[in-house]
């Protein structure tokens, strides 16, 4: 692992790059309500908690005050991500609005959110696009993480049971039995993985979401052994595709494709989360350190995380993933920030 002071200083730069400038571009705009700033605020919460940065927590309270009116404009699975900070903000502030809003949204997810024929949350988005009967790996981080945190806050097992079910159904539909890693998506109507891309960032969302979700719901229901077993298969499969530089190609079994920073950071963060849960042994730490070095080399002096692929739906074919351009984004900043924060906590 890197030095604790180096990790703290770099995490602070990455964090400030997210919040210090108000920008209107899609990738770095914090002042909206969707999955991109959602990953941003989830990562800032992790940073604030793991490094004890009270300023970061206060920022989240201010951010919510500025943007909560936007949450009323649309309810889709991909825009659930910002709600994942509400349980912590309620505990810290005691403001009833966080709890009441969280319960309203959680109940909407249980009773009204569109589902596929298998009962998985259909991946609905704020953009003018339909993905009928499609299951995406992204959903576990963008929506189910919130549901798990709401379960722990309220003590209501109905949210915990739904979170566990979504974990299982997503893993069962997306995991490749031959390699252990995940495909980007599944079409329930056609019963196929569409382009069958083993997209790196999809795997990052899941390898990180699994232990985080299990940690939240574990005090309410016993987490199925199948979740842990599938997580370990995923972790081992990802290790197989890790490059010598510690990174993964944007489609991990396409070694000629560009190395992608956000997915790589998320995978290493997911390994660290698994180690903290006792799901993985310490042999993963060397692989984490390799990724950490690779990610740190892609962070500019001003905290900008480079090498992050843009927003990526399930593409029509595997070569199309290589055509996605790279530019700074809040989710790239965020996954790097989570990795730095977890690494700091590991040695702190």
N, C-alpha and C positions, 0 to 999 in steps of 0.2 A: 504493500500500500504506500501511497505518497504521504508526505509529511502532513500532519494535522493542520498546521498553520497555512500551508500552501493550499490545501483543499478548502479551508474556510475563506481565504482571500479570493480564490477563484470563484467559489459559489457566490460570494457577495457581488462580484463583477457581473456574473451571469444574471443574477436577480435584478440588479440595477439596470441592466440593459433592457429588461422586460418592462420596467415601470417608469423610467425617468423621462421617456419621450412619448408624447401623444402622437400617434401616427394613424393614418387612415388605410394603409395597405392591409390586405386581408391577413397576411401571415403574422403581423406584429401588432395588430390593433387590439389592445386590452379592453377598449370601451365598447363592447358588444356582448351578446349573450348567445354563445354557441360553443361547439366543442373546442375550438382553438383557444379562446381565452379560458375555457373551462379547464383544459389541461394546464394552462398557465397558473390559474389560482390553486388547483390541486397541488401543483409542484411548489408553489410559494408556501402553502400550508405545511407541506412536508419539510421544507427548508426551515421555516419558522419553528416548528416543533423539534426537529432533530438538532438544530444548532442553537435553540433558545433565543431566537431573534424576535423580540416583542414588536419591533417596528414592522416586520413583515406581517404579523398577525393584525396589527392596527391597519395596515394597508388594505388587507382583505375586507375588513369591516367597512372602510371607506369606499372600496371598490363596489361592494354590494349595495351600499346606499346610493351610489351614482347610477348603477345599472339595473337595479331590481325591477324598475318599470319595464325594461326590455323583456324580462322573463315572461311577462303576461301576453306577449304578442304571438307566441307559437309554442306548441307542445309536440316535440318530436323526440325520438330516442336519442338522437345525436346531440341534442341541446340540453340533455339532462346533466352533463358533466359539471357545470358550475354549482349545482346543488350539493355536490359531494363535500363542500366546505361548510355547509349549514349546520350539521350536528356539532362540530367543534365551535363554531361561532356562537351557537346557542349556549353551550356549556360555559364559554368564556364571558358572554355578555348577559345571559339570562333573559334576553329579549325574546318574548313569546312569538314574535313574528317568524323567526327562523324555524321554530318547532312547528307552528301551525302550517306554514308554507310547505315545509318538508313533508308533513303527513299528507297534505292535499296532493302533492306531486307523487308521493309514494303510492297513494291509493289510485291515482290515475294510471300509474304504471301497472298496477295489479289488475285493474278492472277494465281499462279502456285502451291502453296502448296496443297498436296493431301487432298481431302475432302471426307466425307461420303455422302451417298445419301441425308441426311438431311442438308448438307451444313456445318456441323461441321468440324473443322480441324481434320483430321485423326491423331492419335497419332503415328507419325513416330519417330524413334530413331536412334542414331548413331551405336548401336550394330547391329550385323547381325541377325535381327529378324524382322518379319513382323506382324503387327497388323491390317490387312485389315478391313476396315469398323468399326474400334473400336474408341469409344469416351472415353477418360479418364479424370477424374477430374483434373489431374495434368496440363493439357494443359492451363487452364486459367491463372495460375501463370507463367508457363514456356514460354508462347508465347503471350497471349492476353494482359498481362500487358504491354509488350513492345509496342504493337500496340496502346494502349491507351495513353501511354506517347509520342509516336511519333505524335499522333493526336494533343495533346496539344502543342507540340513544333512547329509543322508546321501550325497549325490552319486549317488543312484540314479535313473536316467532313467525308470524305470517310473512313479514318482510325477509326474515332470515331463510325461510323455506323456499321462497321464490328466488332469492339470490343463489342459493345452492342449486336449485333446479336449472337456472340459467347457466351456471358454471358447467354443470354436467351436460346439458343439451348442446351447448356451444362446443365443448371439448369433443363430444361424441361425433358431431357432424363435421368438425373441421380438422381433427387430428389425423394425420397420415399414419396408418399402422406400420408402414415399412420404415419410416425415418423418425417417427415420433414428433416431428415438427408440424406446424399448422399450415393449411391452405388459407388464403385470404378470405374466401367466402364459399357459401353453399347455396345452391338454388333448390329450394324444396320442391318446386313444381317439376323441375326437370331432373331432379335427383343427381346433380353433378356439382363439381367444384368450379364450374365455369372455365376460366383460363387455367385453373390448377396451379396458380402461382404460389410458391412458398415465399411470400413477401415478408421481408424482415420486420417491418414495423408492425404488421399484424401479430407476429409472434411476440414482439416486445409488449404490446398491450396486454396480452394474455399471461405471459410469464410473470409480469409485475402484478396484474390484477388478482391472479389466483391466491397468492399468500395474503395479500392485503384484504381480500374479501373474506377468506377463511378466518383471519385474525379477528375480524369484526363480528362474525356470526357464531364463532366457536363457543362462546359462553351461553348461547341460547339453544343451539342444536348440535348434535355430533356431526362433524363434517365427514361426508362419505369418504371411505378409504379410496374409492375410485378417483376422486379429485386429486388426492395426494399422489397416487400411482401415475396418473396421466401427467401431472405436473412434473414428476421426476423423469418420465419418458421424454417429455418436451425439453426439459433442461439438458438431458444427455444428448438429445438430437441436435440441439443448438450448438453444443460444444463441438460436435463433429464438423459443423460448417463454419466455425470461427476461422478467420484468416490469420496469417502469421503476424499481421499488424494489430491483431486483437479485434478487428472489425468484421462486419458482415457486408456482403454485397446487397444492394437494394432488393434483389431476389436472391436468396442465399445460396441456391444451388447453381447459380450462374456466375461463376468466378470472374468472368470478363466484365460484368456489370460494375458500375461505380460503387465504392464503399459508401454506406449511408450512416450518418452520425446519429440521428434520433433513434432509429431502431437498435443500433448497436448499444447506445447508452441505456435504452430501456431494457434490453436483455440482461446486461450486466447488473442493472438495478434490481431486476427480477430475481437474479441469482442471489444477490445479497439479501433480499427480502426472504427468500427461501431458506437461506442459512440462518437468519434470525428466527425463523419459525421452527427450525430443527428438521426441515424437510431435506436439506442438502448438507453434505459434509464439507469439511474445510478444504478439500481438494479443489473446489471451485474457486478458491480465493486467488490462485495464480492466474486463472483465466480472466477473472474480474480485473485484476491488476493490469493485464495486457490491454483489455478494453479501455480501462481508465486512462492509460497512457495514450492510446489512440485518440480518445475523445478530447483529452486535454490539449493535444497537439492541434486540434481543429477549433479551438476557442481563441478568438482574436484578443488583443490587449484590452479592448473596450468591453469584452464580455460577449461579443457576438459569436454564436455557435454556427460554424460553417458546415457545408456538406449535408444539408437537410433537404430531403426531397419534398416537393410540394404536395398539396392535397391529392390523394390518390384513391379513386373508386376502384372497384374490381375491374381491371382493364380487360379488353377483349382478347388479348393474347399476351404471352410473357414478354416478347420484345418491346411491347408498348410501355412496360414499367421502366425500361432504361431511358425512355424519352421524357419522363417526368423531370422537369428542371429542378435545380436546387437553389434555395434562397433562405434567408433567416426567417424563422417562424417561432411563435410562442411555444408550440409543442416541442420543437427542437431545443429551445432554451430550457423548457420544462423538464424533459427527460434527462438532459444533461445535469440540470440542477438536482433532480432526485438522486441521480447516481452520485454526484459529489457529496450530497448531504448524507446518504446512507454510508458511503465510504468514510466520511468524517466520523459518523456515529460508531462505525465498526472499530475504529482505533482510538476514539475519544475516551 
